């Protein structure tokens, strides 16, 4: 099972993930992606969904038209793990 | 442009839409769909996204694993219109 990242490991990981920040009041990281329109936003979600399903690690996310708010945390570990960092990186690569 | 439904028209429409309710504090309707797993939840979202794009009327929605929380309102009209009712019906049909 993935273990929660140390404060230092998390800080370092976030340093390499532009736009990702700690979610206030939760042991989670989050980012708001803004696209051109719904087509692009849902296209991003579709590609990210395939990656998430393959990783067996799923985001919490909210979509309003061209905006996608993502929150990542590892439920079993009660916090942020390497799996969240990996999914965050994959999402950034998809968003381009 | 679609006009906001009267209180009576909205009450009648919601009567025919099981699980859809007024969203507290907003002029909107909402429903939480619960599926078997992420595959089914995102499958629903994918089909609903195609319908929404075709209608040019998009939901606010939040997905956490097998759950999809949907909020519908017509921004231009500042409230619930026939377009929201039509999208709600389409989503129910997709969820089956």
Backbone of each chain as ProteinMPNN parsed JSONL, in Angstrom:
{"seq_chain_A": "XXXXXXXXXXXXXXXXXXXXXXXXXXXXXXXXXXXXXXXXXXXXXXXXXXXXXXXXXXXXXXXXXXXXXXXXXXXXXXXXXXXXXXXXXXXXXXXX", "coords_chain_A": {"N_chain_A": [[0.843, -1.202, 0.0], [0.443, 2.259, -0.711], [2.32, 4.761, 0.98], [1.786, 7.661, 3.042], [3.22, 10.71, 1.978], [6.146, 12.24, 3.331], [6.382, 15.48, 4.888], [8.438, 16.894, 3.713], [9.01, 15.439, 1.368], [6.625, 15.786, 0.04], [6.57, 18.55, -0.279], [8.702, 18.89, -1.993], [7.778, 17.436, -4.207], [5.504, 18.917, -4.947], [6.77, 21.207, -5.735], [7.631, 20.578, -8.249], [5.354, 20.531, -9.689], [3.596, 22.602, -11.271], [1.013, 24.824, -10.332], [-0.347, 23.022, -8.767], [-1.495, 22.694, -5.477], [-1.604, 22.53, -1.845], [-4.669, 21.403, -0.455], [-6.819, 23.393, 1.354], [-7.566, 22.552, 4.696], [-7.657, 19.844, 4.252], [-5.99, 16.672, 3.787], [-4.701, 16.679, 1.069], [-4.03, 17.302, -2.438], [-4.535, 19.832, -4.927], [-5.728, 21.179, -8.073], [-6.802, 23.636, -10.387], [-7.87, 23.352, -13.586], [-8.124, 25.197, -16.559], [-9.738, 25.389, -19.569], [-10.301, 25.882, -23.158], [-12.932, 25.536, -23.885], [-15.953, 23.574, -23.322], [-15.66, 21.242, -24.814], [-12.852, 20.873, -24.905], [-12.32, 20.704, -22.162], [-13.785, 18.435, -21.338], [-12.625, 16.591, -22.977], [-10.059, 16.47, -21.894], [-10.799, 15.388, -19.391], [-11.74, 12.889, -20.197], [-9.464, 11.609, -21.201], [-7.89, 11.661, -18.899], [-9.46, 10.09, -17.254], [-9.178, 7.546, -18.347], [-6.498, 7.06, -17.809], [-6.556, 7.188, -15.008], [-8.227, 5.044, -14.389], [-6.689, 2.942, -15.299], [-4.533, 3.156, -13.569], [-5.82, 2.5, -11.331], [-6.545, 4.453, -9.538], [-8.272, 7.166, -8.531], [-9.496, 10.459, -9.331], [-11.023, 13.13, -7.381], [-13.238, 15.249, -8.842], [-14.504, 18.27, -10.343], [-16.493, 19.66, -12.767], [-17.241, 22.543, -14.537], [-18.434, 23.776, -17.286], [-15.825, 25.043, -18.958], [-13.972, 24.585, -17.067], [-12.077, 22.551, -14.839], [-11.901, 21.323, -11.713], [-9.639, 19.703, -9.725], [-9.072, 17.323, -7.161], [-6.766, 15.481, -5.364], [-6.11, 12.631, -3.424], [-5.094, 9.909, -1.361], [-7.203, 7.57, -0.431], [-7.031, 5.173, 1.097], [-4.643, 5.565, 2.422], [-5.067, 7.812, 3.814], [-4.181, 10.315, 3.042], [-1.823, 12.261, 1.074], [-0.033, 10.529, -1.362], [2.595, 8.847, -3.25], [1.145, 7.954, -5.384], [-0.741, 9.893, -5.891], [0.882, 11.972, -6.717], [1.88, 10.869, -9.054], [-0.469, 10.665, -10.592], [-1.159, 13.347, -10.763], [0.982, 14.335, -12.277], [0.515, 12.934, -14.658], [-1.943, 14.055, -15.389], [-1.199, 16.713, -15.845], [0.455, 16.322, -18.05], [-1.4, 15.487, -19.931], [-3.058, 17.728, -20.09], [-1.309, 19.436, -21.216]], "CA_chain_A": [[0.0, 0.0, 0.0], [1.208, 3.506, -0.762], [2.406, 5.475, 2.261], [1.716, 9.121, 2.978], [4.506, 11.369, 1.797], [6.609, 13.131, 4.392], [6.176, 16.895, 4.556], [9.529, 17.315, 2.832], [8.825, 14.79, 0.066], [5.474, 16.424, -0.584], [6.957, 19.901, -0.67], [9.541, 18.728, -3.187], [6.935, 16.987, -5.326], [4.671, 20.048, -5.377], [7.664, 22.145, -6.401], [7.738, 20.184, -9.653], [4.002, 20.426, -10.261], [3.054, 23.968, -11.311], [-0.442, 24.965, -10.213], [-0.857, 22.121, -7.725], [-1.293, 23.247, -4.131], [-2.305, 21.837, -0.766], [-6.079, 21.779, -0.336], [-7.044, 23.853, 2.729], [-8.428, 21.749, 5.56], [-7.648, 18.424, 3.905], [-4.69, 16.116, 3.409], [-4.929, 16.454, -0.361], [-3.517, 18.346, -3.328], [-5.56, 20.198, -5.905], [-5.401, 22.119, -9.148], [-7.912, 23.999, -11.263], [-7.506, 23.451, -14.993], [-9.065, 25.999, -17.348], [-9.555, 25.1, -20.991], [-10.921, 26.843, -24.08], [-14.379, 25.335, -23.884], [-16.364, 22.285, -22.747], [-15.063, 20.175, -25.617], [-11.486, 20.635, -24.43], [-12.346, 20.301, -20.747], [-14.218, 17.04, -21.211], [-11.588, 15.791, -23.639], [-9.065, 16.257, -20.833], [-11.351, 14.456, -18.391], [-11.83, 11.543, -20.788], [-8.115, 11.024, -21.241], [-7.462, 11.453, -17.51], [-10.248, 8.977, -16.714], [-8.563, 6.292, -18.806], [-5.265, 6.905, -17.03], [-6.93, 6.918, -13.61], [-8.764, 3.678, -14.304], [-5.559, 2.029, -15.467], [-3.751, 3.237, -12.33], [-6.743, 2.182, -10.234], [-6.447, 5.569, -8.59], [-9.227, 8.068, -9.174], [-9.573, 11.824, -8.797], [-12.273, 13.84, -7.133], [-13.163, 16.395, -9.749], [-15.729, 19.016, -10.601], [-16.432, 20.331, -14.066], [-18.243, 23.545, -14.91], [-18.109, 24.222, -18.643], [-14.445, 24.884, -19.428], [-13.125, 24.475, -15.886], [-12.051, 21.264, -14.133], [-11.212, 21.398, -10.419], [-9.224, 18.347, -9.351], [-8.501, 17.081, -5.832], [-6.175, 14.144, -5.285], [-5.721, 12.127, -2.116], [-5.171, 8.45, -1.371], [-8.146, 7.257, 0.637], [-6.523, 4.105, 1.974], [-3.502, 6.044, 3.213], [-5.503, 8.985, 4.571], [-3.431, 11.509, 2.684], [-1.175, 12.329, -0.236], [1.018, 9.532, -1.574], [3.249, 8.881, -4.563], [0.137, 7.697, -6.414], [-1.35, 11.186, -6.229], [1.871, 12.726, -7.495], [1.921, 10.259, -10.392], [-1.687, 11.047, -11.324], [-1.043, 14.789, -11.028], [1.903, 14.482, -13.416], [-0.173, 12.44, -15.858], [-2.956, 15.049, -15.767], [-0.488, 17.858, -16.429], [0.926, 15.935, -19.386], [-2.58, 15.46, -20.805], [-3.518, 19.11, -20.29], [-0.335, 19.961, -22.185]], "C_chain_A": [[0.878, 1.252, 0.0], [1.188, 4.181, 0.611], [2.318, 6.971, 2.044], [3.115, 9.697, 2.829], [4.859, 12.168, 3.042], [6.375, 14.568, 3.942], [7.219, 17.357, 3.536], [9.35, 16.727, 1.416], [7.668, 15.443, -0.695], [5.824, 17.825, -1.097], [7.785, 19.848, -1.959], [8.707, 18.353, -4.404], [6.093, 18.146, -5.859], [5.512, 21.091, -6.109], [7.818, 21.849, -7.885], [6.405, 20.078, -10.356], [3.325, 21.801, -10.258], [1.525, 23.989, -11.216], [-1.059, 24.06, -9.171], [-0.521, 22.695, -6.361], [-1.956, 22.334, -3.104], [-3.753, 22.323, -0.73], [-6.351, 22.171, 1.12], [-7.972, 22.907, 3.501], [-8.453, 20.275, 5.241], [-6.22, 17.961, 3.633], [-4.805, 15.694, 1.945], [-4.249, 17.562, -1.156], [-4.567, 18.621, -4.407], [-5.04, 21.153, -6.957], [-6.674, 22.416, -9.94], [-7.383, 24.177, -12.683], [-8.573, 24.274, -15.721], [-8.748, 25.801, -18.826], [-10.272, 26.145, -21.851], [-12.439, 26.764, -24.011], [-14.693, 23.954, -23.293], [-15.74, 21.125, -23.503], [-13.653, 19.851, -25.11], [-11.462, 20.142, -22.988], [-12.755, 18.834, -20.616], [-13.271, 16.101, -21.951], [-10.466, 15.469, -22.653], [-9.574, 15.23, -19.822], [-11.393, 13.026, -18.939], [-10.467, 10.866, -20.811], [-7.63, 10.741, -19.818], [-8.205, 10.276, -16.884], [-9.647, 7.638, -17.119], [-7.283, 6.008, -18.024], [-5.597, 6.504, -15.591], [-7.421, 5.479, -13.445], [-7.635, 2.656, -14.412], [-4.688, 1.998, -14.21], [-4.544, 2.708, -11.139], [-6.618, 3.215, -9.118], [-7.211, 6.736, -9.203], [-9.274, 9.444, -8.52], [-10.962, 12.126, -8.236], [-12.215, 15.032, -8.062], [-14.54, 16.958, -10.05], [-15.529, 19.772, -11.907], [-17.597, 21.311, -14.212], [-17.776, 24.163, -16.221], [-16.638, 24.015, -18.993], [-13.453, 24.684, -18.284], [-13.217, 23.094, -15.26], [-11.224, 21.444, -12.859], [-10.91, 19.981, -9.962], [-8.689, 18.331, -7.93], [-7.998, 15.64, -5.805], [-5.755, 13.822, -3.861], [-5.849, 10.608, -2.185], [-5.977, 7.998, -0.158], [-7.582, 6.249, 1.629], [-5.404, 4.582, 2.895], [-3.881, 7.263, 4.053], [-4.717, 10.243, 4.245], [-2.794, 11.401, 1.321], [-0.022, 11.318, -0.311], [1.632, 9.715, -2.956], [2.243, 8.638, -5.688], [-0.539, 8.997, -6.847], [-0.396, 12.021, -7.08], [1.928, 12.182, -8.928], [0.698, 10.663, -11.22], [-1.663, 12.531, -11.674], [-0.141, 15.026, -12.24], [1.233, 14.048, -14.717], [-1.217, 13.451, -16.329], [-2.309, 16.275, -16.402], [-0.03, 17.541, -17.848], [-0.24, 15.937, -20.373], [-3.049, 16.877, -21.114], [-2.55, 19.861, -21.204], [0.143, 21.36, -21.873]], "O_chain_A": [[1.929, 1.286, 0.64], [0.173, 4.172, 1.308], [2.719, 7.488, 1.001], [4.065, 9.239, 3.463], [3.983, 12.705, 3.72], [6.191, 14.834, 2.754], [6.912, 18.115, 2.616], [9.517, 17.422, 0.413], [7.73, 15.627, -1.91], [5.429, 18.223, -2.193], [7.594, 20.644, -2.878], [8.906, 18.887, -5.495], [5.982, 18.336, -7.071], [5.015, 21.778, -7.001], [8.099, 22.744, -8.682], [6.326, 19.594, -11.485], [2.568, 22.12, -9.342], [0.837, 23.26, -11.931], [-2.182, 24.303, -8.73], [0.605, 23.13, -6.12], [-2.766, 21.475, -3.452], [-4.028, 23.503, -0.947], [-6.134, 21.364, 2.024], [-9.03, 22.518, 3.006], [-9.185, 19.518, 5.878], [-5.351, 18.764, 3.292], [-4.982, 14.517, 1.63], [-3.933, 18.624, -0.619], [-5.374, 17.756, -4.748], [-4.041, 21.844, -6.756], [-7.515, 21.538, -10.133], [-6.552, 25.047, -12.944], [-9.771, 24.071, -15.522], [-7.621, 26.024, -19.268], [-10.777, 27.148, -21.347], [-13.136, 27.776, -24.07], [-13.795, 23.255, -22.823], [-15.334, 20.133, -22.896], [-13.312, 18.685, -24.911], [-10.672, 19.265, -22.639], [-12.137, 18.081, -19.864], [-13.137, 14.935, -21.578], [-9.988, 14.337, -22.589], [-8.848, 14.309, -19.447], [-11.111, 12.071, -18.215], [-10.343, 9.687, -20.477], [-7.026, 9.699, -19.564], [-7.638, 9.547, -16.071], [-9.613, 6.701, -16.321], [-7.018, 4.873, -17.63], [-4.987, 5.591, -15.034], [-7.071, 4.794, -12.484], [-7.625, 1.643, -13.713], [-4.169, 0.948, -13.832], [-3.987, 2.497, -10.062], [-6.59, 2.887, -7.931], [-6.843, 7.237, -10.266], [-9.111, 9.573, -7.307], [-11.942, 11.463, -8.575], [-11.223, 15.76, -8.062], [-15.562, 16.271, -10.022], [-14.514, 20.438, -12.11], [-18.763, 20.958, -14.036], [-16.845, 24.968, -16.252], [-16.246, 22.89, -19.3], [-12.243, 24.621, -18.505], [-14.304, 22.527, -15.157], [-10.017, 21.683, -12.912], [-11.814, 19.156, -9.827], [-7.937, 19.223, -7.536], [-8.713, 14.708, -6.174], [-5.127, 14.635, -3.183], [-6.628, 10.085, -2.982], [-5.505, 8.037, 0.978], [-7.649, 6.447, 2.842], [-5.236, 4.072, 4.003], [-3.106, 7.696, 4.906], [-4.601, 11.139, 5.081], [-3.173, 10.557, 0.509], [0.841, 11.27, 0.565], [1.25, 10.601, -3.72], [2.465, 9.067, -6.821], [-0.866, 9.178, -8.019], [-0.806, 12.685, -8.032], [2.014, 12.947, -9.888], [0.819, 10.967, -12.406], [-2.095, 12.925, -12.757], [-0.468, 15.823, -13.12], [1.366, 14.709, -15.747], [-1.362, 13.68, -17.53], [-2.818, 16.81, -17.387], [-0.116, 18.386, -18.74], [-0.08, 16.346, -21.523], [-3.393, 17.193, -22.252], [-2.939, 20.81, -21.884], [0.96, 21.912, -22.609]]}, "seq_chain_B": "XXXXXXXXXXXXXXXXXXXXXXXXXXXXXXXXXXXXXXXXXXXXXXXXXXXXXXXXXXXXXXXXXXXXXXXXXXXXXXXXXXXXXXXXXXXXXXXX", "coords_chain_B": {"N_chain_B": [[-34.33, 32.979, -26.128], [-34.262, 30.808, -23.33], [-36.783, 30.871, -20.817], [-37.073, 31.399, -17.278], [-38.63, 28.864, -15.388], [-41.953, 28.94, -14.104], [-42.948, 28.765, -10.638], [-44.869, 26.807, -10.359], [-44.718, 25.349, -12.763], [-42.185, 24.341, -12.535], [-42.414, 22.773, -10.224], [-44.157, 20.851, -11.14], [-42.591, 19.718, -13.17], [-40.423, 18.665, -11.712], [-41.788, 16.749, -10.326], [-42.003, 14.731, -12.152], [-39.488, 13.782, -12.332], [-37.712, 11.655, -10.82], [-35.712, 11.797, -7.916], [-34.498, 14.166, -8.51], [-34.049, 17.351, -7.12], [-34.712, 20.623, -5.666], [-31.899, 22.757, -5.392], [-30.485, 23.708, -2.404], [-30.375, 27.128, -1.537], [-29.811, 28.0, -4.061], [-30.913, 28.845, -7.404], [-31.574, 26.304, -8.864], [-31.533, 22.854, -9.982], [-30.851, 19.564, -8.728], [-29.193, 16.343, -8.665], [-27.973, 13.321, -7.279], [-26.219, 10.795, -8.678], [-25.582, 7.368, -8.31], [-23.384, 4.849, -9.109], [-22.124, 1.576, -10.118], [-19.38, 1.432, -10.151], [-16.314, 3.237, -10.984], [-15.955, 2.987, -13.726], [-18.611, 2.711, -14.69], [-19.693, 5.107, -13.763], [-18.165, 7.072, -15.079], [-18.686, 6.355, -17.663], [-21.389, 7.029, -17.844], [-21.069, 9.823, -17.55], [-19.653, 10.406, -19.882], [-21.48, 9.815, -21.917], [-23.505, 11.6, -21.227], [-22.126, 13.97, -21.548], [-21.832, 14.175, -24.307], [-24.483, 14.525, -25.076], [-25.044, 16.92, -23.728], [-23.274, 18.683, -24.985], [-24.284, 18.668, -27.541], [-26.788, 19.781, -27.06], [-25.91, 22.218, -26.403], [-25.879, 22.959, -23.749], [-24.79, 22.815, -20.565], [-23.855, 20.737, -17.778], [-23.161, 21.402, -14.252], [-20.983, 19.44, -12.569], [-19.823, 16.888, -10.304], [-17.551, 14.375, -9.694], [-16.827, 11.586, -7.786], [-15.252, 8.747, -7.628], [-17.59, 6.359, -7.832], [-19.732, 7.978, -7.813], [-21.777, 10.617, -9.029], [-22.476, 13.9, -8.791], [-24.86, 16.113, -9.825], [-25.648, 19.38, -10.928], [-28.026, 21.515, -12.249], [-28.708, 24.444, -14.047], [-29.769, 27.382, -15.736], [-27.629, 29.563, -16.921], [-27.805, 32.001, -18.402], [-30.444, 32.67, -17.99], [-30.633, 32.899, -15.334], [-31.659, 30.93, -13.679], [-33.793, 27.994, -13.329], [-34.753, 26.431, -16.296], [-36.662, 25.22, -19.148], [-34.683, 23.962, -20.553], [-32.992, 22.867, -18.669], [-34.659, 20.962, -17.568], [-34.983, 19.304, -19.758], [-32.351, 18.359, -20.091], [-32.005, 17.059, -17.665], [-33.871, 14.982, -17.931], [-32.729, 13.617, -20.078], [-30.355, 12.765, -18.906], [-31.309, 11.044, -16.925], [-32.37, 9.089, -18.584], [-30.061, 8.074, -19.737], [-28.72, 7.107, -17.484], [-30.398, 5.077, -16.857]], "CA_chain_B": [[-33.684, 32.527, -24.9], [-35.153, 30.077, -22.43], [-37.227, 31.655, -19.655], [-37.185, 30.665, -16.02], [-39.921, 28.223, -15.175], [-42.738, 29.393, -12.964], [-42.873, 27.838, -9.501], [-45.791, 25.689, -10.611], [-44.165, 24.534, -13.86], [-41.011, 23.658, -11.998], [-42.898, 21.752, -9.304], [-44.696, 19.767, -11.982], [-41.479, 19.05, -13.866], [-39.679, 17.867, -10.727], [-42.643, 15.606, -9.988], [-41.767, 13.671, -13.126], [-38.043, 13.512, -12.379], [-37.366, 11.061, -9.523], [-34.36, 12.012, -7.413], [-34.106, 15.563, -8.737], [-34.61, 18.25, -6.11], [-34.18, 21.978, -5.652], [-30.614, 22.878, -4.705], [-30.617, 24.728, -1.353], [-29.616, 28.37, -1.675], [-29.553, 28.361, -5.455], [-32.004, 28.609, -8.338], [-31.004, 25.188, -9.63], [-31.977, 21.519, -9.567], [-29.701, 18.673, -8.619], [-29.392, 14.922, -8.389], [-26.758, 12.526, -7.11], [-26.281, 9.465, -9.292], [-24.605, 6.427, -7.752], [-23.216, 3.72, -10.022], [-21.455, 0.4, -9.537], [-17.95, 1.719, -10.03], [-15.862, 4.392, -11.765], [-16.232, 2.701, -15.136], [-20.013, 3.05, -14.985], [-19.924, 6.533, -13.493], [-17.594, 7.898, -16.142], [-19.448, 6.02, -18.862], [-22.553, 7.927, -17.783], [-20.638, 11.198, -17.814], [-19.264, 10.523, -21.29], [-22.698, 9.881, -22.738], [-24.195, 12.853, -20.897], [-21.342, 15.078, -22.108], [-22.171, 14.286, -25.734], [-25.827, 15.118, -25.137], [-24.947, 18.311, -23.27], [-22.594, 19.463, -26.022], [-25.235, 18.79, -28.665], [-27.824, 20.723, -26.624], [-25.226, 23.442, -25.999], [-26.325, 23.268, -22.388], [-23.836, 21.959, -19.848], [-24.081, 20.587, -16.334], [-22.105, 21.454, -13.259], [-21.0, 18.101, -11.97], [-18.684, 16.476, -9.489], [-17.43, 12.912, -9.695], [-15.919, 10.922, -6.85], [-15.329, 7.31, -7.905], [-18.806, 5.839, -8.459], [-20.798, 8.948, -7.566], [-21.791, 11.832, -9.85], [-23.418, 14.91, -8.309], [-25.157, 17.012, -10.948], [-26.45, 20.581, -10.682], [-28.442, 22.13, -13.514], [-29.304, 25.766, -14.005], [-29.5, 28.065, -17.001], [-26.899, 30.764, -16.528], [-28.34, 33.2, -19.061], [-31.777, 32.986, -17.472], [-30.529, 33.07, -13.886], [-32.473, 29.96, -12.937], [-34.139, 26.732, -13.979], [-35.593, 26.581, -17.482], [-37.015, 23.971, -19.829], [-33.445, 23.318, -21.008], [-32.51, 22.045, -17.551], [-35.561, 19.806, -17.458], [-34.656, 18.406, -20.877], [-31.067, 17.7, -19.814], [-32.25, 16.131, -16.544], [-34.544, 13.788, -18.512], [-31.734, 12.877, -20.885], [-29.413, 12.109, -17.974], [-32.022, 9.915, -16.33], [-32.49, 8.042, -19.606], [-28.735, 7.479, -19.881], [-28.42, 6.331, -16.258], [-31.211, 3.874, -17.021]], "C_chain_B": [[-34.715, 31.84, -24.003], [-35.527, 30.959, -21.231], [-37.291, 30.778, -18.415], [-38.579, 30.08, -15.886], [-40.643, 28.893, -14.008], [-42.619, 28.358, -11.847], [-43.723, 26.601, -9.769], [-45.242, 24.755, -11.705], [-42.966, 23.728, -13.37], [-41.418, 22.512, -11.061], [-43.415, 20.55, -10.092], [-43.568, 18.99, -12.66], [-40.705, 18.153, -12.901], [-40.483, 16.634, -10.313], [-42.422, 14.425, -10.924], [-40.298, 13.277, -13.238], [-37.572, 12.958, -11.031], [-35.909, 11.329, -9.138], [-33.856, 13.429, -7.622], [-34.811, 16.442, -7.718], [-34.067, 19.662, -6.317], [-32.854, 21.974, -4.899], [-30.728, 24.003, -3.682], [-29.768, 25.964, -1.645], [-29.31, 28.787, -3.097], [-30.814, 28.149, -6.287], [-31.517, 27.544, -9.316], [-31.654, 23.887, -9.153], [-30.763, 20.586, -9.568], [-30.109, 17.239, -8.359], [-28.033, 14.263, -8.2], [-26.999, 11.136, -7.686], [-25.204, 8.584, -8.66], [-24.566, 5.185, -8.643], [-22.475, 2.574, -9.338], [-19.984, 0.699, -9.258], [-17.599, 2.918, -10.906], [-16.15, 4.202, -13.247], [-17.656, 3.112, -15.506], [-20.281, 4.533, -14.792], [-19.38, 7.385, -14.637], [-18.227, 7.572, -17.496], [-20.697, 6.88, -18.966], [-22.153, 9.355, -18.14], [-20.28, 11.392, -19.291], [-20.489, 10.645, -22.185], [-23.434, 11.195, -22.48], [-23.456, 14.053, -21.487], [-21.661, 15.275, -23.587], [-23.545, 14.928, -25.914], [-25.766, 16.598, -24.784], [-24.324, 19.194, -24.352], [-23.534, 19.7, -27.204], [-26.339, 19.789, -28.329], [-27.245, 22.125, -26.407], [-25.736, 23.923, -24.644], [-25.618, 22.284, -21.463], [-24.123, 21.888, -18.352], [-22.911, 21.13, -15.521], [-22.112, 20.069, -12.636], [-19.695, 17.757, -11.306], [-18.695, 14.958, -9.433], [-16.411, 12.481, -8.64], [-16.167, 9.422, -6.988], [-16.657, 6.902, -8.565], [-19.989, 6.795, -8.343], [-20.659, 10.16, -8.487], [-22.886, 12.761, -9.325], [-23.625, 15.937, -9.411], [-25.993, 18.197, -10.457], [-26.762, 21.218, -12.026], [-29.11, 23.474, -13.269], [-28.964, 26.44, -15.326], [-28.919, 29.434, -16.703], [-27.534, 32.026, -17.1], [-29.683, 33.64, -18.485], [-31.755, 33.199, -15.958], [-31.38, 32.094, -13.101], [-32.785, 28.74, -13.776], [-35.107, 26.983, -15.14], [-35.915, 25.206, -18.067], [-35.764, 23.232, -20.32], [-32.865, 22.427, -19.914], [-33.358, 20.79, -17.393], [-35.236, 18.792, -18.563], [-33.343, 17.666, -20.617], [-31.212, 16.701, -18.663], [-32.893, 14.838, -17.058], [-33.557, 12.942, -19.295], [-30.755, 12.137, -19.986], [-30.073, 10.897, -17.308], [-32.116, 8.747, -17.328], [-31.148, 7.321, -19.78], [-28.406, 6.597, -18.675], [-29.255, 5.055, -16.204], [-31.926, 3.421, -15.762]], "O_chain_B": [[-35.876, 32.244, -23.935], [-34.693, 31.694, -20.702], [-37.531, 29.573, -18.497], [-39.575, 30.718, -16.227], [-40.017, 29.35, -13.051], [-42.235, 27.214, -12.088], [-43.329, 25.483, -9.438], [-45.299, 23.532, -11.578], [-42.774, 22.574, -13.756], [-40.839, 21.427, -11.104], [-43.147, 19.397, -9.754], [-43.592, 17.76, -12.715], [-40.371, 17.016, -13.236], [-39.908, 15.596, -9.987], [-42.625, 13.27, -10.547], [-39.916, 12.527, -14.135], [-37.085, 13.713, -10.19], [-34.995, 11.114, -9.934], [-32.892, 13.848, -6.98], [-36.011, 16.302, -7.48], [-33.095, 19.869, -7.043], [-32.7, 21.277, -3.896], [-31.035, 25.137, -4.049], [-28.583, 25.852, -1.961], [-28.64, 29.793, -3.33], [-31.683, 27.362, -5.913], [-31.106, 27.844, -10.437], [-32.243, 23.827, -8.073], [-29.794, 20.791, -10.3], [-31.215, 16.958, -7.898], [-27.064, 14.607, -8.878], [-27.875, 10.401, -7.229], [-24.059, 9.007, -8.497], [-25.593, 4.555, -8.895], [-22.234, 2.606, -8.132], [-19.428, 0.266, -8.249], [-18.48, 3.54, -11.5], [-16.54, 5.142, -13.938], [-17.874, 3.782, -16.516], [-21.012, 5.144, -15.571], [-20.048, 8.306, -15.107], [-18.292, 8.432, -18.374], [-21.025, 7.396, -20.035], [-22.82, 10.014, -18.938], [-20.579, 12.435, -19.872], [-20.529, 11.473, -23.095], [-23.929, 11.827, -23.413], [-24.082, 15.037, -21.881], [-21.749, 16.407, -24.063], [-23.741, 15.766, -26.794], [-26.368, 17.43, -25.462], [-24.787, 20.307, -24.603], [-23.57, 20.786, -27.784], [-26.778, 20.552, -29.19], [-27.986, 23.094, -26.246], [-25.986, 25.109, -24.427], [-25.817, 21.073, -21.559], [-24.575, 22.859, -17.744], [-21.808, 21.297, -16.04], [-23.164, 19.585, -12.219], [-18.626, 18.245, -11.672], [-19.723, 14.34, -9.158], [-15.278, 12.961, -8.618], [-17.178, 8.904, -6.515], [-16.814, 7.098, -9.77], [-21.109, 6.46, -8.729], [-19.556, 10.665, -8.698], [-24.072, 12.445, -9.405], [-22.669, 16.56, -9.874], [-26.926, 18.03, -9.671], [-25.867, 21.433, -12.843], [-29.965, 23.613, -12.395], [-27.968, 26.093, -15.962], [-29.63, 30.348, -16.285], [-27.773, 32.996, -16.381], [-30.018, 34.824, -18.491], [-32.748, 33.631, -15.373], [-31.784, 32.39, -11.976], [-32.141, 28.479, -14.792], [-36.131, 27.65, -14.988], [-35.492, 24.174, -17.545], [-35.789, 22.013, -20.484], [-32.314, 21.362, -20.196], [-32.846, 19.704, -17.121], [-35.218, 17.584, -18.328], [-33.241, 16.471, -20.895], [-30.611, 15.627, -18.687], [-32.501, 13.739, -16.664], [-33.547, 11.716, -19.192], [-30.373, 11.004, -20.279], [-29.445, 9.85, -17.154], [-31.963, 7.582, -16.961], [-31.11, 6.102, -19.95], [-27.885, 5.491, -18.821], [-28.859, 4.072, -15.578], [-32.639, 2.419, -15.783]]}, "name": "protein", "num_of_chains": 2, "seq": "XXXXXXXXXXXXXXXXXXXXXXXXXXXXXXXXXXXXXXXXXXXXXXXXXXXXXXXXXXXXXXXXXXXXXXXXXXXXXXXXXXXXXXXXXXXXXXXXXXXXXXXXXXXXXXXXXXXXXXXXXXXXXXXXXXXXXXXXXXXXXXXXXXXXXXXXXXXXXXXXXXXXXXXXXXXXXXXXXXXXXXXXXXXXXXXX"}
